[in-house]
Amino acid sequence: MERIIRYSRKDWSHCECGDREEPLSTFLYDLPILTACNVFPPLHILNVLLLRGWVGGSMSPRFSWQPFEISEQEYQEVLPKLLYPDWAALSNKLWRIRAPMKLDSEFDRVSDRDTWMALVGKKHARTSVK
């Protein structure tokens, strides 16, 4: 059974803001700056963000939630829903259109989230422009 996350989207005029309750996979697709070039982070990088309890603001809504982390088992269970999403179910729930997420294990050993984002972004920005 997929965990239900209670969170809030605030302070942005271009989305339906307010309190929300969604399955973990929908919550993750909804979050800004979760991925780098649509590459989904490894578990330890994801948990850094989840334990923070907030993200966004400025160019995106501010999201807040009760800090939590997920286990390796929960990570593996949610991956198929992120890599092969049900767009019909997501279409009216997200504040903006997303591209499908993908994995790249090359930087999985990087321990710092900012470094991981920069390295993945550098690699995939270079390979996605042709």
The 8 nearest C-alpha neighbors of each residue, nearest first, counted from 0:
[[1, 2, 3, 76, 22, 73, 77, 23],
 [0, 2, 22, 3, 23, 77, 24, 73],
 [1, 3, 23, 22, 4, 0, 21, 24],
 [2, 4, 22, 21, 23, 20, 1, 5],
 [5, 3, 21, 20, 23, 22, 6, 2],
 [6, 4, 20, 19, 64, 3, 21, 7],
 [7, 5, 64, 19, 63, 18, 4, 20],
 [6, 8, 18, 63, 17, 62, 19, 9],
 [7, 9, 62, 16, 17, 61, 60, 18],
 [10, 8, 61, 16, 60, 11, 17, 7],
 [9, 11, 60, 61, 12, 8, 56, 16],
 [10, 12, 60, 13, 9, 14, 59, 16],
 [11, 13, 14, 10, 15, 16, 60, 9],
 [14, 12, 11, 15, 94, 60, 16, 59],
 [15, 13, 94, 16, 12, 11, 60, 95],
 [14, 16, 17, 94, 13, 8, 12, 11],
 [17, 15, 8, 9, 14, 18, 7, 11],
 [18, 16, 8, 7, 9, 19, 15, 6],
 [17, 19, 7, 6, 8, 16, 20, 5],
 [18, 20, 6, 5, 7, 21, 17, 8],
 [21, 19, 5, 4, 3, 6, 22, 18],
 [20, 22, 3, 4, 26, 25, 23, 19],
 [21, 23, 3, 25, 24, 2, 4, 1],
 [22, 24, 26, 25, 2, 3, 4, 27],
 [25, 23, 27, 26, 22, 77, 28, 81],
 [26, 24, 28, 27, 22, 23, 21, 29],
 [25, 27, 23, 29, 24, 28, 21, 22],
 [26, 28, 24, 29, 30, 25, 23, 33],
 [29, 27, 25, 26, 30, 24, 93, 81],
 [28, 30, 26, 93, 27, 25, 31, 94],
 [31, 29, 27, 28, 33, 26, 32, 62],
 [30, 32, 33, 55, 29, 59, 54, 34],
 [33, 31, 34, 30, 35, 55, 54, 116],
 [34, 32, 31, 30, 35, 39, 27, 40],
 [35, 33, 37, 39, 38, 32, 36, 40],
 [34, 36, 38, 120, 37, 116, 119, 33],
 [37, 35, 38, 120, 123, 34, 124, 119],
 [38, 36, 100, 34, 35, 39, 101, 98],
 [39, 37, 101, 34, 35, 102, 36, 100],
 [38, 40, 34, 102, 100, 101, 37, 41],
 [39, 41, 45, 44, 38, 34, 42, 102],
 [42, 40, 44, 43, 107, 45, 39, 104],
 [41, 43, 45, 44, 46, 40, 74, 71],
 [42, 44, 46, 45, 41, 47, 110, 40],
 [45, 43, 47, 46, 112, 42, 41, 40],
 [46, 44, 42, 48, 47, 43, 40, 41],
 [45, 47, 49, 68, 43, 48, 44, 50],
 [48, 46, 44, 50, 45, 49, 51, 43],
 [47, 49, 51, 46, 45, 50, 44, 52],
 [48, 50, 46, 51, 67, 47, 68, 52],
 [51, 49, 66, 67, 47, 48, 52, 46],
 [52, 50, 48, 49, 53, 66, 47, 54],
 [53, 51, 66, 64, 50, 63, 65, 49],
 [54, 52, 63, 62, 51, 64, 55, 61],
 [55, 53, 62, 61, 63, 56, 31, 52],
 [56, 54, 61, 59, 60, 62, 31, 57],
 [55, 57, 61, 60, 59, 58, 54, 10],
 [56, 58, 59, 55, 60, 61, 11, 10],
 [59, 57, 56, 60, 55, 11, 61, 31],
 [60, 58, 56, 57, 55, 61, 11, 31],
 [61, 59, 11, 56, 9, 55, 10, 8],
 [60, 62, 56, 55, 9, 8, 54, 10],
 [61, 63, 8, 54, 53, 7, 55, 60],
 [62, 64, 53, 7, 52, 6, 54, 61],
 [65, 63, 6, 52, 66, 53, 5, 7],
 [64, 66, 52, 67, 63, 6, 5, 50],
 [67, 65, 52, 50, 49, 51, 64, 68],
 [68, 66, 50, 49, 65, 69, 52, 46],
 [69, 67, 46, 49, 50, 70, 66, 47],
 [68, 70, 73, 74, 46, 71, 67, 42],
 [71, 69, 73, 72, 74, 68, 42, 75],
 [70, 72, 74, 73, 75, 69, 42, 76],
 [73, 71, 75, 70, 74, 76, 69, 77],
 [72, 74, 76, 70, 75, 71, 69, 77],
 [75, 73, 71, 77, 72, 76, 70, 78],
 [76, 74, 72, 78, 73, 77, 71, 79],
 [75, 77, 73, 74, 78, 72, 79, 80],
 [76, 78, 74, 80, 75, 79, 24, 73],
 [79, 77, 81, 75, 80, 76, 82, 74],
 [80, 78, 82, 81, 83, 77, 76, 84],
 [81, 79, 84, 83, 78, 77, 82, 24],
 [82, 80, 78, 84, 79, 83, 100, 24],
 [81, 83, 79, 100, 80, 101, 78, 84],
 [84, 82, 80, 81, 79, 85, 99, 100],
 [85, 83, 80, 81, 86, 82, 99, 79],
 [84, 86, 88, 87, 89, 83, 80, 90],
 [87, 85, 89, 88, 90, 84, 83, 91],
 [86, 88, 90, 85, 89, 91, 84, 92],
 [89, 87, 86, 85, 90, 91, 92, 84],
 [90, 88, 86, 92, 87, 91, 93, 85],
 [89, 91, 87, 86, 92, 88, 93, 96],
 [92, 90, 89, 93, 88, 87, 94, 86],
 [91, 93, 89, 90, 94, 88, 25, 29],
 [94, 92, 29, 95, 91, 89, 90, 96],
 [93, 95, 14, 29, 92, 15, 96, 13],
 [96, 94, 93, 97, 29, 14, 92, 90],
 [95, 97, 93, 98, 94, 90, 29, 89],
 [98, 96, 95, 99, 28, 93, 37, 100],
 [97, 99, 100, 37, 96, 36, 101, 28],
 [100, 98, 82, 97, 101, 37, 83, 84],
 [99, 101, 37, 82, 38, 39, 81, 98],
 [100, 102, 38, 82, 39, 37, 99, 103],
 [103, 101, 38, 39, 104, 100, 40, 82],
 [102, 104, 105, 38, 101, 106, 107, 39],
 [103, 105, 107, 106, 102, 41, 108, 40],
 [106, 104, 103, 107, 108, 119, 109, 102],
 [105, 107, 108, 104, 109, 115, 119, 103],
 [108, 106, 104, 109, 105, 41, 103, 40],
 [109, 107, 106, 110, 105, 104, 41, 115],
 [108, 110, 107, 106, 111, 115, 114, 112],
 [109, 111, 108, 112, 44, 115, 43, 107],
 [110, 112, 114, 113, 109, 115, 44, 116],
 [113, 111, 115, 114, 44, 116, 110, 47],
 [114, 112, 116, 115, 111, 117, 118, 110],
 [113, 115, 117, 111, 116, 112, 118, 109],
 [114, 116, 112, 118, 113, 117, 109, 119],
 [117, 115, 113, 35, 119, 114, 118, 120],
 [116, 118, 120, 114, 115, 119, 121, 113],
 [119, 117, 121, 115, 120, 116, 114, 122],
 [118, 120, 122, 116, 121, 117, 123, 35],
 [121, 119, 117, 35, 123, 118, 122, 124],
 [120, 122, 118, 124, 119, 123, 117, 125],
 [123, 121, 119, 125, 120, 124, 118, 126],
 [124, 122, 126, 125, 120, 121, 127, 119],
 [125, 123, 127, 121, 126, 120, 122, 128],
 [124, 126, 123, 122, 127, 128, 121, 120],
 [127, 125, 123, 124, 128, 122, 129, 121],
 [126, 128, 124, 125, 123, 129, 36, 122],
 [129, 127, 126, 125, 124, 123, 122, 36],
 [128, 127, 126, 125, 124, 123, 122, 121]]
